[in-house]
Amino acid sequence: MIKLDFFETICCIADINNKPKPKRRRLKMITLLCKMMLLGMMTLLFLVSCEEVDPPPDPAPAPAAWASVAAGGEHTVAIRPDRTLWAWGDNWAGQLGDGTTTVRHLPVRIGTATNWAFVAAGESHTVAIRTDGTLWAWGNNGVGQLGDGTTTNRLSPVQIGTATNWAFVRAGRWHTLAIRTDGTLWVWGWNVSGQLGDGTTTNRLSPVRIGTATNWASVDAGWRHTVAIRTDGTLWAWGSNWAGQLGDGTTIAKNSPARIGTAMNWELVSAGMNYTVAIRTDRTLWAWGDNPSGQLGDGTIINRLSPVRIGTDANWTSVSAGEHHSVAIRTDGTLWAWGSNSTGQLGDGTTTDRLSPVRIGTATNWASVSAGDYHTVAIRTDGTLWAWGNNVLGQLGDGTITGRLSPVLVR
């Protein structure tokens, strides 16, 4: 170790060589200062050498990639690119399918299967198709909406029948509709307003075929009404019609499919609680039915008994109807929303209802969107999943029960 006497000598020499011999008191002061400086330097070196350097924090986990997502009443279900199935939110009837009735605030994997192809969420039940063409259902079954021949709730997915040619399925409030690969349409569940379309108002506990047509392309279910498109581009509707949600110009309910208008260029249709939105092949947007919150998007709160065009834009690619709000994506990848916004389900950062479409954020890479009762979920082209709106039961999947007024990333 270096002796302090050496530094004392250096300090003294430096002072003596340039000035007359100082008094003894001044020499002692200089010596003391040198010692204090050296002691401080040595203490600093010691502390630095002993200090523990914390390792850099772990990077945030990369967001999970998602292939498809569906919003139910107060739960959400989604499929990842590896064909695994995930769910979160309300689970009072087992609609998540994880074998419990426990509410989940984060995505949980459902079973071990890796062949899920399509999933749809109703008010409190879920239906899905596997890549082998089999149909599965779980959750609330009070009126037979699962289609397994009972009214028993199911906490895990159960196969519906033995058919292996299911191609498309949708869930309404308490009824379900599906199309097979042969173009036939099948329905089951609640039928109080003729929403099954079998000519009766009798509930069905198992799938029943509707008519003899073999050219059904897509179908969607609202609260008590159903809408569908055939391969020839014609639009059909049946069920409750008190607000004009069928679009046939009346308020008369129908218990079997009725053709809507003469247009033959309908491409996509979505049923909300008591209203309907649709896109034609020319990319124009149309809406009809109940409109108290502006969910039709025509700038009014007037019910419409027939399809009315929304705006003048002709660049809409997808649209989804919730309970009282609508969300849609344009060809440029922008996201738009309108209607009720009481819980922030539009995602524009407010709780103000919108009577016409408003753009949500600045992103231009939205790929798909689904509207639930009071929440919305969407996927971007990079596979990330986003959610906003009501979150009282964890349906947004962000690990909280905090409502969100703008899209938040779901990891």
C-alpha positions as CSV (number, residue, x, y, z in Angstrom):
1,M,0.0,0.0,0.0
2,I,1.3,3.5,-0.8
3,K,2.6,5.4,2.3
4,L,1.1,8.8,3.0
5,D,4.6,10.2,3.9
6,F,5.6,10.1,0.3
7,F,2.7,12.3,-0.8
8,E,3.4,14.6,2.1
9,T,6.9,15.1,0.9
10,I,5.8,15.8,-2.7
11,C,3.3,18.4,-1.5
12,C,5.9,20.1,0.6
13,I,8.5,20.2,-2.1
14,A,6.0,21.7,-4.6
15,D,5.3,24.5,-2.2
16,I,8.9,25.1,-0.9
17,N,10.5,25.3,-4.4
18,N,8.3,28.2,-5.5
19,K,8.0,30.2,-2.3
20,P,9.9,31.2,0.7
21,K,9.8,28.7,3.5
22,P,6.3,28.8,4.9
23,K,5.3,28.9,8.5
24,R,4.8,25.6,10.3
25,R,1.0,26.1,10.4
26,R,0.7,26.5,6.6
27,L,2.9,23.4,6.0
28,K,0.6,21.4,8.2
29,M,-2.5,22.6,6.4
30,I,-1.1,21.7,3.0
31,T,-0.1,18.3,4.3
32,L,-3.6,17.7,5.7
33,L,-5.3,18.6,2.4
34,C,-3.1,16.2,0.5
35,K,-3.9,13.4,2.9
36,M,-7.7,14.1,2.6
37,M,-7.5,14.1,-1.2
38,L,-5.7,10.8,-1.3
39,L,-8.1,9.2,1.2
40,G,-11.1,10.4,-0.8
41,M,-9.6,8.9,-4.0
42,M,-8.9,5.6,-2.4
43,T,-12.4,5.4,-0.8
44,L,-14.0,6.1,-4.2
45,L,-11.9,3.3,-5.9
46,F,-12.9,0.9,-3.2
47,L,-16.6,1.6,-3.5
48,V,-16.5,1.3,-7.3
49,S,-14.7,-2.0,-7.1
50,C,-17.2,-3.4,-4.6
51,E,-20.4,-2.2,-6.1
52,E,-22.7,-4.8,-7.5
53,V,-23.8,-4.1,-11.0
54,D,-27.4,-5.1,-11.5
55,P,-28.0,-7.2,-14.7
56,P,-30.0,-5.6,-17.4
57,P,-33.7,-6.1,-17.0
58,D,-35.3,-8.9,-19.0
59,P,-36.8,-7.7,-22.3
60,A,-40.6,-7.6,-22.4
61,P,-42.0,-10.8,-23.9
62,A,-42.9,-10.6,-27.5
63,P,-46.6,-10.3,-28.2
64,A,-48.2,-13.5,-29.1
65,A,-49.3,-14.0,-32.7
66,W,-53.0,-14.6,-33.3
67,A,-54.8,-16.0,-36.4
68,S,-58.5,-15.3,-35.6
69,V,-60.6,-13.9,-32.8
70,A,-64.3,-13.7,-31.8
71,A,-66.0,-11.5,-29.2
72,G,-69.0,-12.9,-27.3
73,G,-71.3,-11.3,-24.8
74,E,-68.6,-10.8,-22.2
75,H,-66.0,-13.4,-23.2
76,T,-63.5,-13.7,-26.0
77,V,-62.1,-16.7,-27.9
78,A,-59.2,-16.9,-30.3
79,I,-57.0,-19.2,-32.4
80,R,-53.3,-18.9,-32.7
81,P,-51.3,-19.8,-35.9
82,D,-50.4,-23.1,-34.4
83,R,-54.1,-24.0,-34.3
84,T,-54.3,-23.9,-30.5
85,L,-57.5,-22.4,-28.9
86,W,-57.5,-19.8,-26.2
87,A,-60.2,-18.0,-24.2
88,W,-60.8,-15.4,-21.5
89,G,-63.4,-13.3,-19.8
90,D,-66.8,-14.4,-18.3
91,N,-67.2,-18.1,-17.6
92,W,-70.3,-18.5,-15.6
93,A,-71.7,-21.2,-17.9
94,G,-68.3,-22.7,-19.0
95,Q,-68.2,-20.7,-22.2
96,L,-64.4,-20.5,-22.0
97,G,-64.2,-24.3,-22.2
98,D,-61.4,-24.8,-19.7
99,G,-63.4,-27.2,-17.5
100,T,-64.3,-24.6,-14.9
101,T,-66.6,-21.7,-14.3
102,T,-63.7,-19.4,-13.3
103,V,-63.5,-16.0,-14.8
104,R,-60.2,-15.5,-16.6
105,H,-58.5,-12.1,-17.0
106,L,-55.7,-13.4,-19.3
107,P,-55.9,-15.8,-22.3
108,V,-55.9,-19.5,-21.2
109,R,-55.3,-22.4,-23.5
110,I,-58.3,-24.7,-24.0
111,G,-57.4,-28.3,-24.1
112,T,-54.4,-29.8,-26.0
113,A,-55.8,-30.0,-29.5
114,T,-53.8,-28.2,-32.2
115,N,-56.4,-28.5,-35.1
116,W,-58.8,-25.7,-34.4
117,A,-59.9,-24.0,-37.7
118,F,-62.7,-21.6,-36.8
119,V,-64.4,-20.3,-33.7
120,A,-67.5,-18.2,-32.9
121,A,-68.8,-16.8,-29.7
122,G,-72.4,-16.2,-28.7
123,E,-73.8,-14.4,-25.6
124,S,-72.6,-17.2,-23.3
125,H,-71.7,-20.2,-25.5
126,T,-69.0,-21.0,-27.9
127,V,-68.9,-23.1,-31.1
128,A,-65.9,-24.1,-33.2
129,I,-64.8,-26.3,-36.1
130,R,-61.6,-28.4,-36.3
131,T,-59.5,-28.9,-39.4
132,D,-61.0,-32.4,-39.7
133,G,-64.5,-30.9,-40.2
134,T,-65.9,-31.8,-36.8
135,L,-68.1,-29.4,-34.9
136,W,-67.7,-28.7,-31.2
137,A,-69.6,-26.6,-28.6
138,W,-69.5,-25.6,-25.0
139,G,-71.0,-23.2,-22.4
140,N,-74.6,-22.2,-21.8
141,N,-77.1,-24.7,-23.2
142,G,-80.3,-23.6,-21.6
143,V,-82.3,-23.7,-24.8
144,G,-80.2,-26.2,-26.7
145,Q,-77.9,-23.8,-28.4
146,L,-75.0,-26.2,-28.2
147,G,-76.8,-28.8,-30.3
148,D,-75.9,-31.9,-28.4
149,G,-79.5,-32.9,-27.8
150,T,-79.6,-31.7,-24.2
151,T,-80.0,-28.5,-22.2
152,T,-77.0,-29.2,-20.0
153,N,-74.2,-26.7,-19.8
154,R,-70.8,-27.9,-20.9
155,L,-67.6,-26.7,-19.3
156,S,-65.4,-28.2,-22.0
157,P,-65.8,-28.7,-25.8
158,V,-68.1,-31.6,-26.8
159,Q,-68.4,-32.9,-30.3
160,I,-71.8,-32.2,-32.0
161,G,-73.0,-35.2,-33.9
162,T,-70.6,-37.2,-36.1
163,A,-70.5,-35.2,-39.3
164,T,-67.1,-34.3,-40.5
165,N,-68.1,-31.8,-43.2
166,W,-68.8,-28.6,-41.2
167,A,-67.4,-25.5,-43.0
168,F,-68.7,-22.4,-41.2
169,V,-70.5,-21.7,-37.9
170,R,-71.9,-18.7,-36.1
171,A,-73.4,-18.1,-32.7
172,G,-76.2,-15.7,-31.9
173,R,-77.5,-14.8,-28.5
174,W,-78.9,-18.2,-27.7
175,H,-79.1,-19.9,-31.2
176,T,-76.5,-21.3,-33.5
177,L,-76.2,-21.7,-37.3
178,A,-73.8,-23.6,-39.4
179,I,-73.1,-24.5,-43.1
180,R,-71.6,-27.8,-44.3
181,T,-69.3,-28.2,-47.2
182,D,-72.2,-29.3,-49.4
183,G,-73.8,-25.8,-49.0
184,T,-76.6,-26.9,-46.7
185,L,-77.7,-24.8,-43.8
186,W,-78.3,-26.1,-40.3
187,V,-79.7,-24.4,-37.1
188,W,-80.5,-25.2,-33.5
189,G,-81.2,-23.5,-30.1
190,W,-83.7,-20.7,-29.3
191,N,-86.5,-20.1,-31.7
192,V,-89.0,-17.8,-30.0
193,S,-89.2,-15.5,-33.0
194,G,-88.6,-18.0,-35.8
195,Q,-84.9,-17.2,-35.9
196,L,-84.0,-20.7,-36.8
197,G,-85.9,-20.5,-40.0
198,D,-87.5,-23.9,-39.9
199,G,-91.0,-22.6,-40.2
200,T,-91.8,-22.9,-36.5
201,T,-91.1,-21.2,-33.2
202,T,-90.0,-24.5,-31.5
203,N,-86.6,-24.7,-29.9
204,R,-84.2,-27.3,-31.3
205,L,-81.7,-29.3,-29.3
206,S,-79.9,-30.7,-32.3
207,P,-79.0,-29.3,-35.7
208,V,-82.0,-29.3,-38.2
209,R,-81.6,-28.6,-41.9
210,I,-83.2,-25.4,-43.3
211,G,-85.0,-26.0,-46.6
212,T,-83.4,-27.8,-49.6
213,A,-81.0,-25.2,-50.8
214,T,-77.4,-26.2,-51.3
215,N,-75.9,-22.9,-52.0
216,W,-75.5,-21.1,-48.7
217,A,-72.2,-19.3,-48.5
218,S,-72.3,-17.5,-45.1
219,V,-74.7,-16.8,-42.2
220,D,-74.8,-14.7,-39.1
221,A,-77.0,-14.6,-36.0
222,G,-78.3,-11.6,-34.0
223,W,-80.4,-11.6,-30.8
224,R,-83.5,-13.0,-32.4
225,H,-82.9,-12.7,-36.1
226,T,-80.7,-14.4,-38.7
227,V,-79.2,-13.2,-42.0
228,A,-77.4,-15.2,-44.7
229,I,-75.9,-15.0,-48.2
230,R,-76.1,-17.5,-50.9
231,T,-73.4,-18.3,-53.5
232,D,-75.4,-16.3,-56.1
233,G,-75.0,-13.1,-54.0
234,T,-78.6,-12.9,-52.8
235,L,-79.4,-11.9,-49.3
236,W,-81.8,-13.7,-47.0
237,A,-83.2,-13.0,-43.5
238,W,-85.7,-14.4,-40.9
239,G,-86.7,-14.1,-37.3
240,S,-87.7,-11.1,-35.3
241,N,-88.3,-7.9,-37.3
242,W,-89.8,-5.4,-34.9
243,A,-87.2,-2.8,-35.8
244,G,-86.8,-3.7,-39.4
245,Q,-83.7,-5.8,-38.8
246,L,-84.6,-8.2,-41.6
247,G,-84.5,-5.4,-44.1
248,D,-87.6,-6.4,-46.1
249,G,-89.3,-3.1,-45.7
250,T,-91.7,-4.4,-42.9
251,T,-91.7,-5.0,-39.2
252,I,-93.3,-8.5,-39.6
253,A,-91.4,-11.4,-38.2
254,K,-90.5,-14.3,-40.5
255,N,-90.0,-18.0,-39.5
256,S,-88.4,-19.1,-42.7
257,P,-85.8,-17.4,-45.0
258,A,-87.1,-14.4,-47.0
259,R,-85.1,-12.8,-49.8
260,I,-84.1,-9.2,-49.1
261,G,-84.4,-7.0,-52.2
262,T,-83.2,-7.9,-55.7
263,A,-79.5,-7.2,-55.4
264,M,-77.2,-10.1,-56.2
265,N,-73.9,-8.7,-55.1
266,W,-73.9,-9.2,-51.3
267,E,-70.6,-10.4,-50.0
268,L,-70.6,-10.2,-46.2
269,V,-73.3,-9.7,-43.6
270,S,-73.2,-9.3,-39.8
271,A,-76.2,-9.3,-37.4
272,G,-76.2,-7.1,-34.3
273,M,-78.7,-7.2,-31.5
274,N,-81.6,-5.9,-33.5
275,Y,-79.9,-4.5,-36.6
276,T,-77.8,-5.7,-39.6
277,V,-74.8,-4.4,-41.5
278,A,-73.5,-5.7,-44.8
279,I,-70.9,-5.1,-47.5
280,R,-71.5,-5.6,-51.3
281,T,-68.9,-6.8,-53.8
282,D,-68.5,-3.2,-54.9
283,R,-67.2,-2.5,-51.4
284,T,-70.1,-0.3,-50.4
285,L,-71.5,-0.5,-46.8
286,W,-75.1,-0.9,-46.0
287,A,-77.2,-1.1,-42.8
288,W,-80.7,-1.4,-41.5
289,G,-82.8,-2.1,-38.4
290,D,-82.7,-0.6,-34.9
291,N,-80.7,2.6,-34.6
292,P,-81.1,4.4,-31.2
293,S,-77.3,4.8,-30.7
294,G,-76.4,5.5,-34.3
295,Q,-75.2,1.9,-34.8
296,L,-76.3,2.0,-38.5
297,G,-73.9,4.8,-39.2
298,D,-76.1,6.9,-41.4
299,G,-75.8,10.0,-39.2
300,T,-79.2,9.6,-37.6
301,I,-80.9,7.6,-34.8
302,I,-83.8,6.6,-37.1
303,N,-84.7,2.9,-37.6
304,R,-84.4,1.7,-41.2
305,L,-86.7,-1.0,-42.6
306,S,-84.6,-1.6,-45.7
307,P,-80.9,-1.4,-46.4
308,V,-79.5,2.1,-46.6
309,R,-76.0,2.9,-47.9
310,I,-73.6,4.3,-45.4
311,G,-71.6,7.2,-46.8
312,T,-70.2,7.3,-50.3
313,D,-67.0,5.3,-49.7
314,A,-66.5,2.1,-51.7
315,N,-63.5,0.6,-49.9
316,W,-65.0,-1.5,-47.1
317,T,-63.6,-5.0,-46.6
318,S,-65.1,-6.3,-43.4
319,V,-67.7,-5.3,-40.8
320,S,-68.9,-6.6,-37.5
321,A,-72.1,-5.7,-35.5
322,G,-72.1,-5.8,-31.7
323,E,-75.0,-5.2,-29.4
324,H,-75.3,-1.5,-30.3
325,H,-72.1,-0.7,-32.0
326,S,-70.4,-1.5,-35.3
327,V,-66.8,-1.7,-36.4
328,A,-65.3,-2.1,-39.8
329,I,-62.0,-2.2,-41.8
330,R,-61.3,-0.5,-45.1
331,T,-59.1,-1.7,-47.9
332,D,-56.3,0.6,-46.7
333,G,-56.1,-1.2,-43.4
334,T,-57.7,1.6,-41.4
335,L,-60.2,0.8,-38.6
336,W,-63.6,2.6,-38.2
337,A,-66.3,2.4,-35.6
338,W,-69.7,4.0,-34.8
339,G,-72.8,3.6,-32.6
340,S,-72.9,3.2,-28.8
341,N,-69.8,4.0,-26.9
342,S,-70.9,3.9,-23.3
343,T,-67.9,1.7,-22.2
344,G,-65.4,2.9,-24.8
345,Q,-66.2,0.0,-27.2
346,L,-65.6,2.2,-30.2
347,G,-62.0,2.8,-29.2
348,D,-61.8,6.5,-30.0
349,G,-60.6,7.5,-26.5
350,T,-64.1,8.8,-25.5
351,T,-67.4,7.5,-24.3
352,T,-69.3,9.6,-26.9
353,D,-71.8,7.8,-29.2
354,R,-71.0,8.3,-32.9
355,L,-73.7,8.4,-35.5
356,S,-71.3,8.0,-38.4
357,P,-68.1,6.0,-38.9
358,V,-65.0,7.6,-37.2
359,R,-61.5,6.4,-37.7
360,I,-59.8,4.7,-34.8
361,G,-56.2,5.7,-34.3
362,T,-53.7,6.0,-37.1
363,A,-52.7,2.4,-37.8
364,T,-53.1,1.1,-41.3
365,N,-52.6,-2.6,-40.7
366,W,-55.8,-3.9,-39.3
367,A,-56.7,-7.3,-40.6
368,S,-59.9,-8.4,-38.8
369,V,-62.2,-7.2,-36.1
370,S,-65.0,-8.6,-34.0
371,A,-67.6,-6.7,-31.9
372,G,-69.0,-8.2,-28.7
373,D,-71.8,-6.8,-26.5
374,Y,-69.8,-3.9,-25.1
375,H,-66.2,-4.7,-26.1
376,T,-64.2,-5.1,-29.3
377,V,-61.2,-7.2,-30.4
378,A,-59.1,-7.0,-33.5
379,I,-56.0,-8.4,-35.1
380,R,-53.4,-6.5,-37.1
381,T,-51.5,-7.9,-40.1
382,D,-48.5,-8.5,-37.8
383,G,-50.6,-11.0,-35.8
384,T,-50.9,-8.8,-32.7
385,L,-54.2,-8.8,-30.9
386,W,-55.8,-5.6,-29.5
387,A,-58.9,-5.1,-27.4
388,W,-60.9,-2.2,-25.9
389,G,-64.2,-1.3,-24.2
390,N,-65.9,-3.0,-21.3
391,N,-63.6,-5.2,-19.2
392,V,-65.6,-5.9,-16.0
393,L,-65.0,-9.6,-16.4
394,G,-61.6,-9.6,-18.0
395,Q,-63.0,-10.0,-21.6
396,L,-60.2,-7.8,-22.9
397,G,-57.6,-10.2,-21.8
398,D,-55.0,-7.7,-20.6
399,G,-54.9,-9.1,-17.0
400,T,-57.1,-6.4,-15.5
401,I,-60.8,-5.5,-15.1
402,T,-60.2,-1.9,-16.2
403,G,-62.2,-0.7,-19.1
404,R,-60.2,0.7,-22.0
405,L,-61.2,3.6,-24.2
406,S,-58.6,2.9,-26.9
407,P,-57.0,-0.3,-28.2
408,V,-54.6,-2.1,-25.8
409,L,-52.2,-4.9,-26.8
410,V,-53.2,-8.3,-25.5
411,R,-50.1,-10.4,-24.8
